[in-house]
């Protein structure tokens, strides 16, 4: 595999990993009542699924230039990106009306 091919694969693997980590962080911020009201999988289930996907995404990152085994890492990324995509496309839009569970702090103005 040449340098350009390795660079493109590494960049894609990094983007997939970032999407997985951000999906996990977003899932942690959503309130549990939203998960219970909107779906069959509870918050703890989604956190476990997304954490496992992020771990597989981390394992799918390239270890170095021109090392063997990167194709196996690419296969891990293909498997691991599916739960993150499902979360972003299906679950997160249904959870958005419930907010992030953060309560406002300090005085609130009417402006």
N, CA, C and O atoms as a printed pandas DataFrame, in Angstrom:
     atom_number atom_name residue_name chain_id  residue_number  x_coord  y_coord  z_coord
0              1         N          UNK        A               1    0.853   -1.163    0.000
1              2        CA          UNK        A               1    0.000    0.000    0.000
2              3         C          UNK        A               1    0.898    1.224    0.000
3              4         O          UNK        A               1    1.811    1.337    0.817
4              5         N          UNK        A               2    0.635    2.129   -0.912
5              6        CA          UNK        A               2    1.419    3.341   -1.018
6              7         C          UNK        A               2    1.056    4.351    0.057
7              8         O          UNK        A               2    0.098    4.172    0.809
8              9         N          UNK        A               3    1.853    5.426    0.111
9             10        CA          UNK        A               3    1.653    6.438    1.142
10            11         C          UNK        A               3    0.298    7.115    1.014
11            12         O          UNK        A               3   -0.388    7.316    2.016
12            13         N          UNK        A               4   -0.100    7.469   -0.205
13            14        CA          UNK        A               4   -1.381    8.164   -0.384
14            15         C          UNK        A               4   -2.541    7.273    0.030
15            16         O          UNK        A               4   -3.473    7.731    0.691
16            17         N          UNK        A               5   -2.488    6.014   -0.353
17            18        CA          UNK        A               5   -3.545    5.093    0.053
18            19         C          UNK        A               5   -3.580    4.935    1.575
19            20         O          UNK        A               5   -4.653    4.938    2.179
20            21         N          UNK        A               6   -2.408    4.799    2.189
21            22        CA          UNK        A               6   -2.352    4.677    3.639
22            23         C          UNK        A               6   -2.896    5.935    4.300
23            24         O          UNK        A               6   -3.632    5.847    5.283
24            25         N          UNK        A               7   -2.546    7.099    3.777
25            26        CA          UNK        A               7   -3.000    8.362    4.352
26            27         C          UNK        A               7   -4.521    8.485    4.270
27            28         O          UNK        A               7   -5.155    8.906    5.238
28            29         N          UNK        A               8   -5.111    8.127    3.138
29            30        CA          UNK        A               8   -6.567    8.197    2.983
30            31         C          UNK        A               8   -7.243    7.219    3.949
31            32         O          UNK        A               8   -8.222    7.577    4.603
32            33         N          UNK        A               9   -6.732    5.996    4.043
33            34        CA          UNK        A               9   -7.308    5.010    4.958
34            35         C          UNK        A               9   -7.166    5.464    6.413
35            36         O          UNK        A               9   -8.086    5.291    7.212
36            37         N          UNK        A              10   -6.025    6.039    6.750
37            38        CA          UNK        A              10   -5.815    6.519    8.114
38            39         C          UNK        A              10   -6.744    7.689    8.428
39            40         O          UNK        A              10   -7.292    7.765    9.528
40            41         N          UNK        A              11   -6.927    8.595    7.476
41            42        CA          UNK        A              11   -7.819    9.732    7.685
42            43         C          UNK        A              11   -9.260    9.263    7.861
43            44         O          UNK        A              11   -9.971    9.753    8.739
44            45         N          UNK        A              12   -9.687    8.326    7.038
45            46        CA          UNK        A              12  -11.044    7.784    7.175
46            47         C          UNK        A              12  -11.228    7.065    8.512
47            48         O          UNK        A              12  -12.268    7.204    9.157
48            49         N          UNK        A              13  -10.224    6.302    8.924
49            50        CA          UNK        A              13  -10.306    5.604   10.204
50            51         C          UNK        A              13  -10.396    6.602   11.354
51            52         O          UNK        A              13  -11.129    6.374   12.317
52            53         N          UNK        A              14   -9.665    7.690   11.262
53            54        CA          UNK        A              14   -9.702    8.716   12.304
54            55         C          UNK        A              14  -11.055    9.414   12.345
55            56         O          UNK        A              14  -11.585    9.680   13.424
56            57         N          UNK        A              15  -11.615    9.710   11.180
57            58        CA          UNK        A              15  -12.941   10.337   11.127
58            59         C          UNK        A              15  -13.990    9.409   11.732
59            60         O          UNK        A              15  -14.844    9.858   12.497
60            61         N          UNK        A              16  -13.935    8.130   11.400
61            62        CA          UNK        A              16  -14.888    7.162   11.946
62            63         C          UNK        A              16  -14.744    7.091   13.463
63            64         O          UNK        A              16  -15.749    7.057   14.173
64            65         N          UNK        A              17  -13.521    7.068   13.968
65            66        CA          UNK        A              17  -13.298    7.006   15.408
66            67         C          UNK        A              17  -13.844    8.252   16.101
67            68         O          UNK        A              17  -14.461    8.150   17.162
68            69         N          UNK        A              18  -13.625    9.415   15.516
69            70        CA          UNK        A              18  -14.143   10.656   16.104
70            71         C          UNK        A              18  -15.671   10.634   16.130
71            72         O          UNK        A              18  -16.274   11.046   17.121
72            73         N          UNK        A              19  -16.300   10.165   15.064
73            74        CA          UNK        A              19  -17.769   10.063   15.031
74            75         C          UNK        A              19  -18.261    9.138   16.138
75            76         O          UNK        A              19  -19.272    9.422   16.781
76            77         N          UNK        A              20  -17.557    8.038   16.363
77            78        CA          UNK        A              20  -17.957    7.099   17.410
78            79         C          UNK        A              20  -17.807    7.712   18.804
79            80         O          UNK        A              20  -18.688    7.551   19.649
80            81         N          UNK        A              21  -16.717    8.399   19.042
81            82        CA          UNK        A              21  -16.484    8.999   20.354
82            83         C          UNK        A              21  -17.485   10.128   20.618
83            84         O          UNK        A              21  -18.009   10.244   21.726
84            85         N          UNK        A              22  -17.750   10.951   19.615
85            86        CA          UNK        A              22  -18.709   12.042   19.797
86            87         C          UNK        A              22  -20.113   11.493   20.010
87            88         O          UNK        A              22  -20.882   12.064   20.783
88            89         N          UNK        A              23  -20.463   10.404   19.345
89            90        CA          UNK        A              23  -21.767    9.768   19.575
90            91         C          UNK        A              23  -21.864    9.268   21.012
91            92         O          UNK        A              23  -22.904    9.421   21.653
92            93         N          UNK        A              24  -20.788    8.673   21.522
93            94        CA          UNK        A              24  -20.789    8.203   22.909
94            95         C          UNK        A              24  -20.938    9.374   23.886
95            96         O          UNK        A              24  -21.719    9.300   24.834
96            97         N          UNK        A              25  -20.196   10.437   23.653
97            98        CA          UNK        A              25  -20.280   11.615   24.534
98            99         C          UNK        A              25  -21.676   12.217   24.482
99           100         O          UNK        A              25  -22.231   12.585   25.517
100          101         N          UNK        A              26  -22.242   12.319   23.297
101          102        CA          UNK        A              26  -23.592   12.862   23.170
102          103         C          UNK        A              26  -24.602   11.965   23.895
103          104         O          UNK        A              26  -25.528   12.464   24.536
104          105         N          UNK        A              27  -24.427   10.664   23.794
105          106        CA          UNK        A              27  -25.353    9.736   24.459
106          107         C          UNK        A              27  -25.268    9.863   25.973
107          108         O          UNK        A              27  -26.275    9.694   26.660
108          109         N          UNK        A              28  -24.098   10.156   26.503
109          110        CA          UNK        A              28  -23.970   10.310   27.948
110          111         C          UNK        A              28  -24.668   11.567   28.440
111          112         O          UNK        A              28  -25.112   11.617   29.587
112          113         N          UNK        A              29  -24.771   12.570   27.601
113          114        CA          UNK        A              29  -25.372   13.845   28.001
114          115         C          UNK        A              29  -26.892   13.831   27.966
115          116         O          UNK        A              29  -27.527   14.677   28.595
116          117         N          UNK        A              30  -27.480   12.906   27.258
117          118        CA          UNK        A              30  -28.938   12.853   27.133
118          119         C          UNK        A              30  -29.556   12.237   28.388
119          120         O          UNK        A              30  -28.987   11.309   28.963
120          121         N          UNK        A              31  -30.715   12.743   28.817
121          122        CA          UNK        A              31  -31.333   12.208   30.038
122          123         C          UNK        A              31  -31.904   10.805   29.830
123          124         O          UNK        A              31  -32.336   10.440   28.736
124          125         N          UNK        A              32  -31.891   10.041   30.907
125          126        CA          UNK        A              32  -32.379    8.663   30.864
126          127         C          UNK        A              32  -33.869    8.590   30.528
127          128         O          UNK        A              32  -34.317    7.636   29.891
128          129         N          UNK        A              33  -34.632    9.591   30.953
129          130        CA          UNK        A              33  -36.078    9.561   30.683
130          131         C          UNK        A              33  -36.369    9.602   29.181
131          132         O          UNK        A              33  -37.371    9.044   28.735
132          133         N          UNK        A              34  -35.515   10.247   28.405
133          134        CA          UNK        A              34  -35.693   10.277   26.959
134          135         C          UNK        A              34  -35.521    8.906   26.333
135          136         O          UNK        A              34  -36.280    8.524   25.442
136          137         N          UNK        A              35  -34.522    8.165   26.797
137          138        CA          UNK        A              35  -34.310    6.809   26.283
138          139         C          UNK        A              35  -35.493    5.913   26.626
139          140         O          UNK        A              35  -35.958    5.137   25.792
140          141         N          UNK        A              36  -35.975    6.027   27.865
141          142        CA          UNK        A              36  -37.104    5.192   28.286
142          143         C          UNK        A              36  -38.375    5.535   27.510
143          144         O          UNK        A              36  -39.160    4.650   27.173
144          145         N          UNK        A              37  -38.571    6.820   27.230
145          146        CA          UNK        A              37  -39.794    7.233   26.540
146          147         C          UNK        A              37  -39.756    6.921   25.043
147          148         O          UNK        A              37  -40.801    6.674   24.441
148          149         N          UNK        A              38  -38.592    6.929   24.448
149          150        CA          UNK        A              38  -38.497    6.849   22.991
150          151         C          UNK        A              38  -38.063    5.507   22.425
151          152         O          UNK        A              38  -38.187    5.290   21.220
152          153         N          UNK        A              39  -37.564    4.611   23.242
153          154        CA          UNK        A              39  -37.060    3.389   22.615
154          155         C          UNK        A              39  -37.071    2.200   23.536
155          156         O          UNK        A              39  -37.417    2.295   24.714
156          157         N          UNK        A              40  -36.686    1.081   22.974
157          158        CA          UNK        A              40  -36.641   -0.164   23.727
158          159         C          UNK        A              40  -35.297   -0.376   24.400
159          160         O          UNK        A              40  -35.210   -1.108   25.386
160          161         N          UNK        A              41  -34.250    0.249   23.889
161          162        CA          UNK        A              41  -32.922    0.091   24.475
162          163         C          UNK        A              41  -32.703    1.224   25.477
163          164         O          UNK        A              41  -32.785    2.392   25.099
164          165         N          UNK        A              42  -32.425    0.906   26.754
165          166        CA          UNK        A              42  -32.224    1.963   27.751
166          167         C          UNK        A              42  -30.893    2.688   27.542
167          168         O          UNK        A              42  -30.073    2.289   26.715
168          169         N          UNK        A              43  -30.702    3.743   28.300
169          170        CA          UNK        A              43  -29.487    4.547   28.170
170          171         C          UNK        A              43  -28.243    3.704   28.420
171          172         O          UNK        A              43  -27.267    3.808   27.677
172          173         N          UNK        A              44  -28.267    2.872   29.455
173          174        CA          UNK        A              44  -27.098    2.038   29.758
174          175         C          UNK        A              44  -26.772    1.108   28.591
175          176         O          UNK        A              44  -25.601    0.854   28.311
176          177         N          UNK        A              45  -27.788    0.606   27.918
177          178        CA          UNK        A              45  -27.554   -0.248   26.751
178          179         C          UNK        A              45  -26.889    0.494   25.618
179          180         O          UNK        A              45  -25.945   -0.007   25.009
180          181         N          UNK        A              46  -27.382    1.703   25.329
181          182        CA          UNK        A              46  -26.770    2.498   24.261
182          183         C          UNK        A              46  -25.350    2.899   24.622
183          184         O          UNK        A              46  -24.472    2.912   23.759
184          185         N          UNK        A              47  -25.113    3.226   25.885
185          186        CA          UNK        A              47  -23.749    3.580   26.288
186          187         C          UNK        A              47  -22.808    2.394   26.127
187          188         O          UNK        A              47  -21.669    2.562   25.692
188          189         N          UNK        A              48  -23.270    1.204   26.469
189          190        CA          UNK        A              48  -22.435    0.017   26.304
190          191         C          UNK        A              48  -22.157   -0.263   24.829
191          192         O          UNK        A              48  -21.027   -0.572   24.453
192          193         N          UNK        A              49  -23.181   -0.155   24.006
193          194        CA          UNK        A              49  -23.020   -0.399   22.571
194          195         C          UNK        A              49  -22.047    0.608   21.961
195          196         O          UNK        A              49  -21.143    0.230   21.216
196          197         N          UNK        A              50  -22.234    1.896   22.280
197          198        CA          UNK        A              50  -21.376    2.926   21.696
198          199         C          UNK        A              50  -19.957    2.874   22.248
199          200         O          UNK        A              50  -19.006    3.176   21.527
200          201         N          UNK        A              51  -19.794    2.493   23.523
201          202        CA          UNK        A              51  -18.443    2.350   24.077
202          203         C          UNK        A              51  -17.713    1.196   23.401
203          204         O          UNK        A              51  -16.527    1.308   23.090
204          205         N          UNK        A              52  -18.410    0.098   23.175
205          206        CA          UNK        A              52  -17.801   -1.043   22.490
206          207         C          UNK        A              52  -17.427   -0.668   21.056
207          208         O          UNK        A              52  -16.361   -1.042   20.567
208          209         N          UNK        A              53  -18.314    0.074   20.388
209          210        CA          UNK        A              53  -18.027    0.514   19.019
210          211         C          UNK        A              53  -16.820    1.439   18.991
211          212         O          UNK        A              53  -15.984    1.333   18.093
212          213         N          UNK        A              54  -16.713    2.347   19.961
213          214        CA          UNK        A              54  -15.556    3.241   20.010
214          215         C          UNK        A              54  -14.271    2.463   20.291
215          216         O          UNK        A              54  -13.213    2.799   19.758
216          217         N          UNK        A              55  -14.361    1.432   21.120
217          218        CA          UNK        A              55  -13.182    0.601   21.383
218          219         C          UNK        A              55  -12.741   -0.123   20.110
219          220         O          UNK        A              55  -11.547   -0.200   19.817
220          221         N          UNK        A              56  -13.703   -0.649   19.360
221          222        CA          UNK        A              56  -13.354   -1.282   18.079
222          223         C          UNK        A              56  -12.791   -0.254   17.105
223          224         O          UNK        A              56  -11.856   -0.549   16.361
224          225         N          UNK        A              57  -13.356    0.952   17.108
225          226        CA          UNK        A              57  -12.826    2.007   16.253
226          227         C          UNK        A              57  -11.404    2.377   16.620
227          228         O          UNK        A              57  -10.587    2.660   15.744
228          229         N          UNK        A              58  -11.103    2.378   17.914
229          230        CA          UNK        A              58   -9.729    2.659   18.355
230          231         C          UNK        A              58   -8.781    1.568   17.881
231          232         O          UNK        A              58   -7.670    1.850   17.432
232          233         N          UNK        A              59   -9.229    0.319   17.986
233          234        CA          UNK        A              59   -8.394   -0.785   17.505
234          235         C          UNK        A              59   -8.218   -0.743   15.996
235          236         O          UNK        A              59   -7.247   -1.284   15.467
236          237         N          UNK        A              60   -9.157   -0.100   15.297
237          238        CA          UNK        A              60   -9.074   -0.010   13.846
238          239         C          UNK        A              60   -8.177    1.102   13.341
239          240         O          UNK        A              60   -7.950    1.214   12.137
240          241         N          UNK        A              61   -7.656    1.939   14.254
241          242        CA          UNK        A              61   -6.742    2.992   13.822
242          243         C          UNK        A              61   -5.417    2.371   13.395
243          244         O          UNK        A              61   -4.993    1.363   13.959
244          245         N          UNK        A              62   -4.755    2.974   12.393
245          246        CA          UNK        A              62   -3.479    2.420   11.933
246          247         C          UNK        A              62   -2.390    2.608   12.986
247          248         O          UNK        A              62   -2.333    3.637   13.658
248          249         N          UNK        A              63   -1.528    1.602   13.119
249          250        CA          UNK        A              63   -0.458    1.678   14.109
250          251         C          UNK        A              63    0.796    2.356   13.561
251          252         O          UNK        A              63    1.555    2.951   14.327
252          253         N          UNK        A              64    1.018    2.282   12.302
253          254        CA          UNK        A              64    2.223    2.879   11.743
254          255         C          UNK        A              64    2.228    2.800   10.235
255          256         O          UNK        A              64    1.331    2.216    9.626
256          257         N          UNK        A              65    3.214    3.374    9.654
257          258        CA          UNK        A              65    3.342    3.430    8.201
258          259         C          UNK        A              65    3.624    2.046    7.632
259          260         O          UNK        A              65    4.587    1.388    8.026
260          261         N          UNK        A              66    2.782    1.612    6.709
261          262        CA          UNK        A              66    2.996    0.392    5.930
262          263         C          UNK        A              66    3.067   -0.872    6.799
263          264         O          UNK        A              66    3.781   -1.810    6.446
264          265         N          UNK        A              67    2.360   -0.916    7.899
265          266        CA          UNK        A              67    2.348   -2.131    8.696
266          267         C          UNK        A              67    1.238   -3.044    8.216
267          268         O          UNK        A              67    0.187   -2.583    7.770
268          269         N          UNK        A              68    1.474   -4.309    8.310
269          270        CA          UNK        A              68    0.446   -5.271    7.968
270          271         C          UNK        A              68   -0.659   -5.258    9.011
271          272         O          UNK        A              68   -0.440   -4.820   10.141
272          273         N          UNK        A              69   -1.814   -5.721    8.654
273          274        CA          UNK        A              69   -2.909   -5.796    9.594
274          275         C          UNK        A              69   -3.843   -4.609    9.550
275          276         O          UNK        A              69   -4.850   -4.601   10.258
276          277         N          UNK        A              70   -3.544   -3.600    8.740
277          278        CA          UNK        A              70   -4.422   -2.434    8.691
278          279         C          UNK        A              70   -5.744   -2.784    8.025
279          280         O          UNK        A              70   -6.768   -2.171    8.325
280          281         N          UNK        A              71   -5.736   -3.744    7.143
281          282        CA          UNK        A              71   -6.983   -4.134    6.509
282          283         C          UNK        A              71   -7.936   -4.751    7.537
283          284         O          UNK        A              71   -9.148   -4.563    7.440
284          285         N          UNK        A              72   -7.403   -5.483    8.520
285          286        CA          UNK        A              72   -8.246   -6.006    9.597
286          287         C          UNK        A              72   -8.827   -4.852   10.402
287          288         O          UNK        A              72   -9.986   -4.898   10.816
288          289         N          UNK        A              73   -8.018   -3.814   10.625
289          290        CA          UNK        A              73   -8.507   -2.622   11.318
290          291         C          UNK        A              73   -9.610   -1.940   10.539
291          292         O          UNK        A              73  -10.558   -1.428   11.135
292          293         N          UNK        A              74   -9.510   -1.922    9.244
293          294        CA          UNK        A              74  -10.553   -1.334    8.418
294          295         C          UNK        A              74  -11.843   -2.125    8.545
295          296         O          UNK        A              74  -12.932   -1.551    8.555
296          297         N          UNK        A              75  -11.721   -3.433    8.640
297          298        CA          UNK        A              75  -12.893   -4.278    8.831
298          299         C          UNK        A              75  -13.545   -3.978   10.183
299          300         O          UNK        A              75  -14.771   -3.934   10.279
300          301         N          UNK        A              76  -12.743   -3.773   11.218
301          302        CA          UNK        A              76  -13.285   -3.412   12.530
302          303         C          UNK        A              76  -14.033   -2.081   12.455
303          304         O          UNK        A              76  -15.090   -1.930   13.067
304          305         N          UNK        A              77  -13.498   -1.128   11.717
305          306        CA          UNK        A              77  -14.159    0.176   11.591
306          307         C          UNK        A              77  -15.488    0.064   10.869
307          308         O          UNK        A              77  -16.440    0.762   11.218
308          309         N          UNK        A              78  -15.568   -0.784    9.889
309          310        CA          UNK        A              78  -16.833   -0.960    9.162
310          311         C          UNK        A              78  -17.900   -1.518   10.097
311          312         O          UNK        A              78  -19.051   -1.082   10.072
312          313         N          UNK        A              79  -17.508   -2.484   10.918
313          314        CA          UNK        A              79  -18.454   -3.049   11.884
314          315         C          UNK        A              79  -18.824   -2.018   12.945
315          316         O          UNK        A              79  -19.996   -1.881   13.295
316          317         N          UNK        A              80  -17.839   -1.300   13.451
317          318        CA          UNK        A              80  -18.050   -0.414   14.591
318          319         C          UNK        A              80  -18.751    0.891   14.239
319          320         O          UNK        A              80  -19.294    1.546   15.129
320          321         N          UNK        A              81  -18.757    1.282   12.997
321          322        CA          UNK        A              81  -19.399    2.553   12.643
322          323         C          UNK        A              81  -20.918    2.400   12.567
323          324         O          UNK        A              81  -21.633    3.398   12.658
324          325         N          UNK        A              82  -21.418    1.203   12.407
325          326        CA          UNK        A              82  -22.864    0.993   12.281
326          327         C          UNK        A              82  -23.646    1.468   13.507
327          328         O          UNK        A              82  -24.637    2.176   13.331
328          329         N          UNK        A              83  -23.255    1.118   14.749
329          330        CA          UNK        A              83  -24.022    1.629   15.889
330          331         C          UNK        A              83  -23.984    3.151   16.004
331          332         O          UNK        A              83  -24.977    3.768   16.389
332          333         N          UNK        A              84  -22.849    3.757   15.673
333          334        CA          UNK        A              84  -22.755    5.217   15.737
334          335         C          UNK        A              84  -23.681    5.865   14.710
335          336         O          UNK        A              84  -24.330    6.868   15.006
336          337         N          UNK        A              85  -23.746    5.301   13.515
337          338        CA          UNK        A              85  -24.640    5.844   12.486
338          339         C          UNK        A              85  -26.096    5.679   12.910
339          340         O          UNK        A              85  -26.904    6.591   12.731
340          341         N          UNK        A              86  -26.430    4.524   13.471
341          342        CA          UNK        A              86  -27.804    4.313   13.942
342          343         C          UNK        A              86  -28.144    5.316   15.024
343          344         O          UNK        A              86  -29.245    5.865   15.043
344          345         N          UNK        A              87  -27.197    5.563   15.935
345          346        CA          UNK        A              87  -27.450    6.547   16.992
346          347         C          UNK        A              87  -27.686    7.932   16.390
347          348         O          UNK        A              87  -28.654    8.604   16.746
348          349         N          UNK        A              88  -26.808    8.364   15.479
349          350        CA          UNK        A              88  -26.918    9.722   14.912
350          351         C          UNK        A              88  -28.185    9.900   14.083
351          352         O          UNK        A              88  -28.805   10.963   14.117
352          353         N          UNK        A              89  -28.571    8.872   13.341
353          354        CA          UNK        A              89  -29.681    9.006   12.395
354          355         C          UNK        A              89  -31.037    8.717   13.027
355          356         O          UNK        A              89  -32.028    9.364   12.690
356          357         N          UNK        A              90  -31.088    7.760   13.931
357          358        CA          UNK        A              90  -32.377    7.318   14.450
358          359         C          UNK        A              90  -32.639    7.722   15.894
359          360         O          UNK        A              90  -33.719    8.223   16.207
360          361         N          UNK        A              91  -31.677    7.513   16.770
361          362        CA          UNK        A              91  -31.909    7.711   18.198
362          363         C          UNK        A              91  -31.784    9.172   18.600
363          364         O          UNK        A              91  -32.670    9.706   19.268
364          365         N          UNK        A              92  -30.704    9.822   18.207
365          366        CA          UNK        A              92  -30.460   11.200   18.637
366          367         C          UNK        A              92  -31.575   12.162   18.241
367          368         O          UNK        A              92  -31.960   12.983   19.073
368          369         N          UNK        A              93  -32.119   12.114   17.028
369          370        CA          UNK        A              93  -33.212   13.033   16.704
370          371         C          UNK        A              93  -34.427   12.857   17.616
371          372         O          UNK        A              93  -35.117   13.830   17.920
372          373         N          UNK        A              94  -34.693   11.625   18.054
373          374        CA          UNK        A              94  -35.826   11.408   18.962
374          375         C          UNK        A              94  -35.523   11.879   20.375
375          376         O          UNK        A              94  -36.446   12.185   21.130
376          377         N          UNK        A              95  -34.241   11.942   20.749
377          378        CA          UNK        A              95  -33.864   12.371   22.096
378          379         C          UNK        A              95  -33.702   13.886   22.214
379          380         O          UNK        A              95  -33.718   14.414   23.326
380          381         N          UNK        A              96  -33.550   14.580   21.122
381          382        CA          UNK        A              96  -33.297   16.014   21.176
382          383         C          UNK        A              96  -34.377   16.818   21.899
383          384         O          UNK        A              96  -34.025   17.780   22.583
384          385         N          UNK        A              97  -35.664   16.492   21.796
385          386        CA          UNK        A              97  -36.655   17.273   22.545
386          387         C          UNK        A              97  -36.483   17.188   24.063
387          388         O          UNK        A              97  -36.978   18.054   24.786
388          389         N          UNK        A              98  -35.797   16.170   24.551
389          390        CA          UNK        A              98  -35.596   16.015   25.993
390          391         C          UNK        A              98  -34.405   16.827   26.492
391          392         O          UNK        A              98  -34.165   16.896   27.698
392          393         N          UNK        A              99  -33.666   17.433   25.589
393          394        CA          UNK        A              99  -32.520   18.258   25.979
394          395         C          UNK        A              99  -31.339   17.407   26.397
395          396         O          UNK        A              99  -31.252   16.220   26.083
396          397         N          UNK        A             100  -30.426   18.055   27.121
397          398        CA          UNK        A             100  -29.224   17.353   27.567
398          399         C          UNK        A             100  -29.266   17.034   29.049
399          400         O          UNK        A             100  -28.315   16.465   29.584
400          401         N          UNK        A             101  -30.329   17.383   29.709
401          402        CA          UNK        A             101  -30.422   17.086   31.128
402          403         C          UNK        A             101  -29.738   18.107   32.002
403          404         O          UNK        A             101  -29.798   18.004   33.227
404          405         N          UNK        A             102  -29.082   19.101   31.402
405          406        CA          UNK        A             102  -28.417   20.149   32.176
406          407         C          UNK        A             102  -29.446   21.175   32.615
407          408         O          UNK        A             102  -30.279   21.626   31.829
408          409         N          UNK        A             103  -29.370   21.525   33.857
409          410        CA          UNK        A             103  -30.262   22.549   34.379
410          411         C          UNK        A             103  -29.556   23.898   34.295
411          412         O          UNK        A             103  -28.345   23.969   34.504
412          413         N          UNK        A             104  -30.288   24.971   33.992
413          414        CA          UNK        A             104  -29.644   26.280   33.922
414          415         C          UNK        A             104  -29.051   26.674   35.272
415          416         O          UNK        A             104  -29.623   26.384   36.323
416          417         N          UNK        A             105  -27.920   27.325   35.228
417          418        CA          UNK        A             105  -27.256   27.772   36.442
418          419         C          UNK        A             105  -27.265   29.288   36.478
419          420         O          UNK        A             105  -27.132   29.952   35.450
420          421         N          UNK        A             106  -27.423   29.816   37.662
421          422        CA          UNK        A             106  -27.350   31.253   37.843
422          423         C          UNK        A             106  -28.632   31.947   37.419
423          424         O          UNK        A             106  -29.590   31.305   36.989
424          425         N          UNK        A             107  -28.635   33.251   37.544
425          426        CA          UNK        A             107  -29.843   34.001   37.176
426          427         C          UNK        A             107  -30.079   33.977   35.681
427          428         O          UNK        A             107  -29.145   34.028   34.881
428          429         N          UNK        A             108  -31.340   33.900   35.326
429          430        CA          UNK        A             108  -31.731   33.886   33.921
430          431         C          UNK        A             108  -32.449   35.186   33.611
431          432         O          UNK        A             108  -33.374   35.579   34.321
432          433         N          UNK        A             109  -32.026   35.846   32.559
433          434        CA          UNK        A             109  -32.674   37.097   32.188
434          435         C          UNK        A             109  -33.781   36.811   31.194
435          436         O          UNK        A             109  -33.824   35.749   30.574
436          437         N          UNK        A             110  -34.659   37.759   31.057
437          438        CA          UNK        A             110  -35.760   37.616   30.126
438          439         C          UNK        A             110  -35.410   38.042   28.716
439          440         O          UNK        A             110  -36.252   37.983   27.820
440          441         N          UNK        A             111  -34.214   38.455   28.516
441          442        CA          UNK        A             111  -33.824   38.934   27.188
442          443         C          UNK        A             111  -33.455   37.772   26.372
443          444         O          UNK        A             111  -33.089   37.927   25.207
